[in-house]
Amino acid sequence: MKMLTTGGRETRRQLYETSKVVELSCDAAVITTSNSNPIRQAGGSRRVIVFPVVPRESNGNDEVYQSLGAHLGPALQAQRNAMWAELIADLARCMIALANTPADTMTVFSMADFGVFFQRCANDEGWGDEARELLRWVTARQEGQQAENRVILNLLTERLRQCPTLIGQKMTAKAWATCLHEIIPDHDRELHNKVNQSPSVPIFRFFRETGR
């Protein structure tokens, strides 16, 4: 997942019955879910744009799904020319915006190529402040996907609340993990394992340096 979200290439066998090797592009968009979801970790979540959508069904018995091949596909193709005409006009306007705005424009969004492109187009069209707020909102949505890290942050917050003298202490990640184990109930083995497996060094450094 992390290779897909950051780009790059990967070497794989072309067919299962031969040993021929091919190099595949990792530019495709893929979403996966699992108990250990890479999107919920900092390395993946900061490279995924989250689009919230309204569910089509209000309960499991609603008849809301239509055939892609028999209906949705043909309906989309019927609008193909109109969609491309609008898209080409928008792309032309984007090219003008890029010519009118400085290439060294900065953005609050960590996916900088997209963020700067978005910000430059918005600046040229006169809604730059709104674009910044939208990018801040998207960033907050990305950070909200980091559920695993949030568990550790909550534990750290509680531990520092209980023992303020720890604020500013220079301790190793292992020492911090030991402190967290002390406030986790013995029967909660899953949470103990999360503390042991968490990419904790940058989080602990954040708490150590900011005292938050």
N, C-alpha and C positions, 0 to 999 in steps of 0.2 A: 504494500500500500504506500509506504513512504517513497519507494522508487517511482511509483506512478504519479504521485502528487508533486514530486520534484523534477520529473522528467528524466531523461537518460535512456540507456539501452540495456538489454539483458540477453544473455546467451542461453538458448534452449535447444533441445533436440527437435528437429522438424517433424519427424514421424516416429511413432512408438516402435515401428518394426525395423527402423534403420538407425544408424549412429550418426547420420548427417546432422550437423549443427548449423543453426541459423541465428542471426542477431535480430532481436525484435525491438521495436520502438516502444517506450513506456510512456507515450503521450496520450493514451486513451483514458477516458474518464471512467472510473470504476468506484462503486460504493460497496463496502462490505460491512457486515455486522457480525459481532462475535462477543464472547464474554470479555475479551481483551481487545477492544476496538481501537485500531490505530488512530482513527479520527479524534478520539477522545484524549490523545496525547499531544503534547505541544508540537512535536515534530510533524504531525499530520494536520492537526486542526488549524494551524496558522497558514496552511496552503490549500484550504478548502473554503469556498464561498458557500455559506449556508443560506438556502432559500426556503423560508417557512411557507407551507401551502396549507390551504383549508382542505380537510378530508372530504372526499366526495360523498361518503355515506355517514349518516348520523347514527346508524346502528347496523349491525351485521346483516340485516334482512333487506336493506334497500337495494333496488335494482338500478344501479347507476353506471355499470360498466358496459362499454360498447366495443364491438369488434374492430381491431386495428386494421386487419386486411380487408374486411368487407365494407366498412363505413368510414372510420377515421382517416385511413390512408387516402382513399379517393377524395374525401372532402378536403384534405390538405392539398392534394395535387390540383384541385380545382382553383385554389387560391394562389398557386405557385407564382404565376406571373406578377400578380399584384404585390405579393410579398417581396419578390426580388426587386421590383421597381422601387418600393419604399426603402429596402435595405441599401440599394446602390445610392440613393439620394442621401441617406444617413451617413454612409461611408464617405461620400464626397464632402459632406459637411465636416466630418471628423478630420479629413486631410487638411481642410482649410484651417480648422482650429489648431492643428499641430503646427502649421506654418506661422500662425499668429501668436503663439505662446512659447516661452522659453523652454528649452529641453532640460534645463536643470531645475525644473519645478519639483518641489518636495511634497510628500504625502504622509498622512498619518497611518496609511495602510501598509502592512508588511509585505504584501504581494505587490512590490513596487512597480513593476512594469504595467500591470493593470491599473493600480492606483494612480500613477502619474498620468497615464493616458486618460483615465476617467476625469481626473481633476483638471487637466489642461482643456479638455473639451468643455467641461462645465464652466471654467473660468472665461473661456471665449464666448460662451453663450449667456453669461451673466448670472449664473446660479452657483458660483463657486462655493459660497458659504454652505449652501444646502448640500452640496456634494461632500464637503468635509464631514458634515454631521452624518450623512449616509455611510461614509467609510468608517467613521467611529462606531456606528451602530453595527456594521458588519463585523468589525474587529471584536466587539463585545459578544456577538453571536459565536464567533470562532472560539473565544476564550471560554464561553459557556459550554463548549463541547468537551473541555478538559475535565471530565468528571473525576477521573482517577486522581489527578493532581489536586482537585478541589478537596477531596477527602483528607489528603495530607495537610493542606493549608488550614482546614478547619481544626485538625488535631493540633497543629502548631499554634494556632491562635488560642485555643483552650489551654495548652500547656503554658504559654507565655502569660496568659491571664492569671493562671494559678501561681506561677512563679516568676514575677517580674524581674528577678535578679538574673535570669537567663538572657535578658535582652542585652545585646552587645557582646555576649560571650563568644569567643573564638573556639568553636568545637567542630570536630569532624562530623561527617554525615552519619557515621556509625554511632557516635556519641549522641547525636540528636535522635536517631532512631531508637536508641535505648531509652531516652527520656519519654518518647511517645509510647513505647510499649508499657510504661508504668501506668498510663492513664487509660489503657485499653482493657476492657474486661477479659479475663483469661479464656472465657468460652468463645470469644469472637475471633476464631482462628483466621477467618477470611481477612479481617482488618489487620491482624498481625502480619499476614503474608503480604498485604498491600504495602505496608510500611517497609518490609524487607525488600520488596521488588521495585519500589518506587524510584524513578529517576530523581532522587532527592537532593543532589548536591546543589543545583541552581536554586531550588526553593529554599533550602537552608541558608544559602548565602544571602538570598533576598531578605530573609528575616534577620540574619545577623547584621547586615549592613544598614537596614532601615529601622529595625526595632519595631516592626509592625507584625 
